[in-house]
Amino acid sequence: MPAASNGLPLPLDGSLMLAQLRLRWELHFQEFVERAAGSADAAHDLEHIRRVVGNAIMLAEMEQADLGVVLPAAWLHDCVVIAKDSPVRRQASTLAAQAAETFLRSIAYPEQYLPAIHHAIIAHSFAANITPRSLEAQVVQDADRLDALGAIGLARCLMVGGVLGRRLYDPQAPFPADRPLDDQRNTIDHFYVKLLQLPDHMQTRAGRAEAHTRADFLRAFLARLGHELRLAGQW
């Protein structure tokens, strides 16, 4: 029987393991995050979690990561949400990992998986800037970051900018070619501060390939935005 990157045995049929995990545990994970979803911001709601779970399953199967770690970590990675503009934002993933571990013990999830799940949740956060030390943590980090790219990432970025009261762009210089970046005031600047940097920092081969595809969509949007602003005499 093969072993996962954390040394735990894996069944020969990965799809069987996924089916068993979903049948036995997934409803517990979903119910827990649904209870926590009331405090979520516009970009970290239940649908974000579901998309990250889907991304994580896809990447885990492509990279042969242990779904016994990946599935609960993906479901629980944002079980504690702190607003993006909060001074304690960097603590969110640590608090989520602690809450997840307490919850998993309460439902008697296999104890041997808990340290790896804890690490995967802590390391998923961009703000925390923690290097993932296992394949499973790399998969969860990549799965979360994929949701910040492409059409979904574009929508989430604009939603958060609106909620935080940020303008779409600097009317004097919409694109930050000749001015300092300021994504605390300009939503478009966040593409350059963070989003377009993500593909080069993806941890897995599969995640990196998909991230580059999704980043191309963001670049196409920015190009179209520039075109429309020029037509309107705004740039």
GINOR-V873037 format. One line per field, one symbol per residue. psi: psi as a letter, one per 40 degrees, with the letter a starting at -180 (. if undefined). A space follows every 50 residues. Layout:
BEGIN
psi = ???
END
This chain:
BEGIN
psi = hiiieeeiiiidhddddddddddddddddddddddeedeiadefaddddd ddddddddddddefihdddddddddedfehhhideiefdeeddddddddd ddddddefihdeedddddddddedhdddfhhheiddddddddddddeeia dddddddddddddefiidihddgdhfdfiiigeedhdddddddddeedde eididddddddddddddddddddddddddddefe.
END
